[in-house]
Amino acid sequence: MKSLSIPAKNVESIDFLALGALVTRLDPGIVPFGFADSYQIHVSGGEFNVAANLARCFGLSTAIASAMVDYPIGAKVEAEVRKMNVRPIYRRFKHDGVRGPNIAQVWSDRGQGVRAPVVFYNRANEAAALLAPGDFDWDALFSKGLRWFHSGGIFAALSPTTPELVIEAMKAARRSGAVVSFDLNYRAKLWSANGSSASAPEILGRIAEQVDVLVGNEEDLQLGLGLKGPDIKATSKLDPEAFYRTIDEVNSRWPNVKAVATTLRDVKSTNRHLWSAVLWLEGERYAAPMTELDVYDRVGGGDGFAAGLIYGLLEGKEPQEALNLGWAHGALLTTFPGDTTMATLDQVVAFSKGGSARIQR
């Protein structure tokens, strides 16, 4: 069996530690922003979501390293992190009462039918963008054992210092023997806002040198890492061949990368998606089933996939089973409001084995 070298679990070790920004997502539901009178607030963050999912659904010991601001919004975020049973590791900032530093806001409605969701940001003077190498004592944090370290491209895009912090943390994680993963999550708006659009492939390429497991589709791989690959606009969204052809370039440039995984999603309407996933692991290919999703809220589905896949790999499951767990958990996550899971492990396992939506009595 092709597999990663997973560190053994001990009573004091952290199963999974994520480095990333904590944000609030303001969600007016299906009502367009210009007409909304109320919003739900979801505590989120691409890296945090994976840690929260692994703790809540899969029962793992997880932690988040992030920035925290001492003001009421920070208190709201801290409470949600505790609620999800994720261990907090913060560099704290004082709010000046006027300009920040701030916990960032992500504005994201759900769309409906033929009307697509809309996403925009308020990341002005974001505390997480101020994080830099030296802010955390990684060797001390990992001294009792770390099994898996994770970060992502959204955090890396926030400022010139955040990717350097990611690399610093990854090197420490590798010294501790942990598996290192990175979700490319390429967001052109964020790289453009910090003036790093042209240098993003070089920055992400340096991060990739430290990575065992990459998460990202062919568009993330091509735009984020500057790979040529096939024409991403000329291929079916459910055809994994474009993804696999791009993997050949990844393997050639970064032989340290042992696994690459992504979801495959064909959006028929905002609420009806075709959904699958693929995994490349040390030269072997694995594909999840294709299913139709009736989507309630699509935000966080990819983080749900990553969490299920990582759980399966940490637990020593066969690669196909690990992939199916990620596929199933990501699919279930789109049926809940908010960005993090409300699924149980039993539900994930049942769906990964072909379970149905028949009523449970």
C-alpha positions in Angstrom: 0.0 0.0 0.0 1.2 3.5 -0.8 1.1 5.6 2.3 2.6 8.5 4.2 4.9 8.0 7.2 2.5 9.0 10.0 4.0 9.7 13.4 2.6 7.5 16.2 0.0 9.0 18.6 0.9 9.5 22.2 -1.2 11.0 25.1 0.6 14.4 25.0 1.0 14.9 21.3 -1.1 17.2 19.1 -2.7 15.3 16.3 -3.1 18.4 14.1 -2.0 22.0 14.3 -3.1 24.7 11.8 -1.5 28.1 11.2 -3.9 30.7 9.7 -6.1 33.7 10.2 -9.4 33.6 12.2 -12.1 35.6 10.5 -15.8 36.3 10.8 -18.1 35.6 7.9 -21.1 37.7 7.6 -23.9 35.8 5.9 -27.2 37.3 4.8 -28.5 33.9 3.5 -30.1 34.1 0.1 -30.8 37.8 0.4 -28.4 40.0 -1.7 -26.3 42.3 0.5 -27.9 45.5 -0.7 -31.3 44.3 0.5 -30.4 42.4 3.7 -31.5 43.6 7.1 -29.7 40.9 9.2 -26.7 38.7 9.0 -25.5 35.5 10.6 -22.0 35.6 11.9 -19.9 32.5 11.3 -16.4 32.2 12.8 -14.2 30.8 10.1 -10.8 30.6 8.4 -9.6 28.1 5.8 -7.0 26.6 8.2 -9.1 26.9 11.3 -12.0 25.2 9.6 -9.9 22.0 9.1 -8.8 22.0 12.8 -12.4 22.5 14.0 -13.8 19.8 11.7 -11.1 17.3 12.9 -11.9 18.1 16.5 -15.7 18.2 16.4 -16.5 15.4 13.9 -13.5 13.1 14.1 -12.4 13.5 17.7 -8.8 14.5 17.2 -6.6 16.7 19.4 -6.2 19.9 17.3 -4.9 23.4 17.7 -4.8 26.7 15.9 -2.0 29.2 15.9 -3.3 32.6 15.0 -3.7 36.3 15.9 -6.2 37.4 18.5 -7.4 40.9 19.1 -8.5 42.0 22.6 -11.9 43.5 21.8 -15.5 42.2 21.7 -15.2 40.6 18.2 -12.1 38.8 19.4 -14.0 37.5 22.4 -16.7 36.2 20.1 -14.1 34.4 18.0 -12.3 33.0 21.1 -15.6 31.6 22.4 -16.2 29.8 19.1 -12.7 28.3 19.0 -13.3 26.9 22.6 -16.7 25.6 21.5 -15.1 23.6 18.7 -12.7 22.1 21.2 -9.7 23.5 19.3 -6.7 24.5 21.5 -5.8 28.2 21.0 -2.3 29.4 20.5 -2.4 33.2 20.0 -0.2 36.2 19.5 -2.4 38.9 21.0 -3.0 42.4 19.8 -4.6 45.4 21.4 -7.3 47.3 19.5 -6.9 51.1 19.5 -10.7 51.7 19.6 -10.7 53.2 16.1 -8.7 51.5 13.4 -7.6 48.2 14.8 -5.8 45.9 14.4 -8.9 43.9 13.4 -10.3 40.4 13.1 -11.0 40.4 9.3 -14.5 40.2 7.9 -15.5 38.0 4.9 -18.9 38.9 3.4 -20.4 36.0 1.6 -24.0 35.4 0.7 -25.4 32.0 -0.4 -26.9 32.9 -3.8 -29.8 30.9 -5.0 -30.6 28.9 -8.2 -29.1 30.7 -11.2 -27.8 33.6 -8.9 -24.2 32.8 -7.9 -22.9 33.5 -4.4 -21.0 36.8 -3.9 -17.8 37.1 -1.8 -15.8 40.1 -0.8 -13.6 41.1 2.1 -12.8 43.7 4.7 -9.3 42.8 5.7 -8.1 46.3 6.4 -5.5 46.4 9.2 -5.9 42.7 9.8 -4.1 41.4 12.9 -3.2 38.1 11.2 -1.4 40.0 8.5 1.0 41.3 11.1 2.1 37.9 12.2 5.8 37.2 11.3 8.6 34.7 12.0 9.5 34.6 15.7 6.0 35.1 16.9 5.6 31.5 18.1 8.1 29.1 19.7 7.5 26.2 17.4 10.1 23.9 18.9 8.6 24.3 22.3 5.0 23.8 21.0 6.0 20.6 19.2 8.3 19.2 21.9 5.7 16.8 23.1 4.9 15.6 19.6 3.0 16.8 16.6 1.5 14.4 14.0 0.3 16.8 11.3 0.9 20.5 10.5 -1.3 22.5 8.1 -1.5 25.9 6.6 -2.9 27.5 3.4 -2.6 30.0 0.6 -5.1 32.4 2.0 -3.0 33.1 5.0 0.2 33.2 2.9 -1.4 35.9 0.7 -2.1 38.3 3.6 1.3 40.1 3.8 5.0 39.7 3.0 5.6 38.3 6.5 2.9 35.5 6.6 4.5 33.2 4.0 7.9 33.4 5.9 6.1 32.4 9.1 4.5 29.5 7.2 7.9 28.3 6.1 9.4 28.8 9.6 6.6 26.7 11.1 6.9 24.0 8.4 10.6 23.6 9.0 10.0 23.1 12.7 7.2 20.7 12.0 9.4 18.6 9.8 12.1 18.6 12.5 9.5 17.2 14.9 8.6 14.4 12.4 5.2 15.7 11.5 3.5 15.4 8.1 3.2 18.9 6.5 0.2 19.8 4.3 -0.8 23.0 2.5 -4.0 24.0 0.8 -3.1 26.3 -2.1 -6.5 28.1 -2.0 -5.2 30.5 -4.6 -7.2 33.8 -4.3 -6.1 36.4 -6.9 -7.8 39.2 -5.0 -5.7 38.7 -1.9 -2.4 38.4 -3.7 -3.2 41.5 -5.8 -4.2 43.5 -2.7 -0.8 43.0 -1.0 1.0 43.8 -4.2 2.4 40.2 -4.6 0.5 38.9 -7.7 3.6 38.6 -9.8 5.6 36.9 -7.0 2.9 34.5 -5.8 4.2 31.5 -7.7 7.8 32.0 -6.4 6.5 32.4 -2.8 4.2 29.4 -3.0 6.9 27.4 -4.7 9.2 28.0 -1.7 6.4 26.8 0.6 5.9 23.7 -1.6 9.5 22.8 -0.9 8.5 22.0 2.7 5.3 20.1 1.9 4.3 16.4 2.0 0.6 16.8 1.0 -0.8 19.5 -1.3 -4.5 20.2 -1.6 -5.6 22.1 -4.6 -7.3 21.8 -8.0 -5.5 22.2 -11.4 -6.4 25.9 -11.4 -4.8 26.4 -7.9 -1.7 24.4 -9.1 -1.3 26.3 -12.3 -2.1 29.9 -11.1 -0.6 29.5 -7.6 2.5 27.6 -8.6 3.0 29.0 -12.1 2.7 25.6 -13.8 1.8 25.3 -17.4 -0.5 22.3 -17.4 -3.4 21.8 -19.8 -6.0 24.4 -20.7 -8.1 24.5 -17.5 -11.0 26.1 -19.3 -11.2 23.4 -22.0 -11.7 20.4 -19.7 -14.7 19.0 -17.9 -14.9 20.0 -14.2 -15.3 16.4 -13.4 -12.5 15.0 -15.6 -9.5 14.3 -13.4 -7.1 14.0 -16.3 -6.2 17.7 -16.3 -5.4 17.4 -12.6 -3.2 14.3 -13.2 -1.3 16.0 -16.0 -0.5 18.9 -13.8 0.6 16.5 -11.1 3.4 15.4 -13.4 4.8 18.9 -13.3 4.4 19.1 -9.5 6.3 15.8 -9.1 9.1 16.9 -11.4 9.6 20.3 -9.6 8.9 19.2 -6.0 9.8 15.5 -5.5 9.2 16.0 -1.8 5.5 16.2 -2.4 4.1 12.7 -1.7 0.4 13.4 -2.2 -1.9 15.8 -4.0 -5.7 15.9 -3.6 -8.6 17.9 -4.7 -12.4 18.0 -5.0 -14.0 18.0 -8.4 -17.1 20.1 -8.6 -19.4 20.9 -11.5 -21.8 23.7 -10.6 -25.1 23.2 -12.4 -26.8 25.9 -10.2 -26.0 27.4 -6.9 -27.9 24.7 -5.1 -27.2 21.7 -7.4 -23.6 20.5 -7.8 -22.0 17.3 -9.1 -19.3 16.3 -6.6 -16.3 14.0 -6.6 -12.6 14.0 -5.5 -9.3 12.6 -6.5 -6.0 11.7 -4.7 -2.6 11.2 -6.1 -0.4 9.4 -3.6 3.2 8.5 -4.4 2.4 7.7 -8.0 -0.9 5.9 -7.5 -4.3 7.4 -8.5 -7.5 7.2 -6.5 -11.0 8.5 -7.4 -14.1 9.0 -5.2 -17.6 8.3 -6.5 -19.6 11.1 -8.2 -22.7 12.3 -6.5 -25.3 15.1 -6.8 -25.4 17.6 -4.0 -28.4 19.7 -3.0 -26.3 22.5 -1.5 -27.5 24.6 1.4 -24.2 26.6 1.9 -21.2 25.7 -0.2 -18.6 27.6 1.9 -16.3 25.3 3.7 -16.9 22.2 1.6 -13.3 22.0 0.5 -12.1 22.4 4.1 -14.5 19.6 5.0 -12.9 17.4 2.3 -9.4 18.1 3.6 -10.4 17.3 7.2 -11.9 13.9 6.2 -8.9 13.0 4.1 -6.4 14.0 6.8 -8.4 12.0 9.4 -8.3 8.9 7.2 -4.5 9.2 6.5 -3.8 9.9 10.2 -5.8 6.8 11.2 -3.9 4.6 8.7 -6.8 4.0 6.5 -6.2 2.7 3.0 -5.9 5.6 0.5 -9.2 4.9 -1.2 -11.0 4.8 2.2 -9.3 8.0 3.3 -10.3 9.8 0.1 -13.9 8.6 0.4 -14.0 9.9 4.0 -12.9 13.3 2.7 -15.4 13.2 -0.2 -18.2 12.2 2.2 -17.5 14.8 4.9 -17.1 17.6 2.3 -20.4 16.7 0.8 -22.2 16.6 4.2 -20.7 20.0 5.2 -22.5 21.7 2.3 -25.8 20.7 3.9 -25.2 22.8 7.0 -25.2 26.5 7.7 -21.8 28.0 8.5 -18.3 27.0 7.6 -17.6 24.1 10.0 -19.1 20.7 10.5 -22.2 19.5 12.2 -21.8 16.0 11.0 -21.1 13.0 13.1 -18.4 10.4 12.4 -21.1 7.7 11.9 -22.8 9.9 9.2 -19.5 10.4 7.4 -18.6 6.7 7.5 -22.1 5.7 6.3 -22.1 8.1 3.4 -18.6 7.2 2.4 -19.7 3.6 2.0 -22.8 4.5 -0.1 -25.3 5.5 2.5 -28.5 7.3 1.5 -30.6 10.2 2.7 -33.5 7.9 3.7 -35.0 9.0 7.0 -33.3 7.5 10.1 -35.9 6.2 12.6 
